Amino acid sequence: MADAEIRFPETYVSGVPVWARRRKRQSGLASALSRVIIALLALFGGMVLGVSLRVGSVTKGGAVIDRWIAKGQVEYTKALEQARASQKS
C-alpha cells in the first residue's frame, strides 16, 4: 500500500511536479518569423475559404483573388512610376 505522503523522486524536481514546470520557449528571430508566417497563412486561408463560399466554388474564388492580386500589382507599378518621376523632377 502506498502512503499519500510518499513522493516519487522521478516525478518531482525541486518540490514541483515535472509536468507543472515551465518550459523555456524558443526566442529570437526564427520564432517571431514563424509566428508571422503562420498568421499570414491562416489569414490567407480564411480569405480563400470566405470568398469560395461566397461565389460558390474554390475555382471561382481563386479567380476572384487572382484579379485582386493583379489589380494590386497594377496599382503598385503606377505608384512606383509616379515616385520615380517625382524624384527626377
Secondary structure, DSSP 4 states (H G I P E B T S, - for coil): ---TT---TTTEETTEEGGGSPPPPP-SHHHHHHHHHHHHHHHHHHHHHHHHHHHSSHHHHHHHHHHHHHHHHHHHHHHHHHHHHHHH-
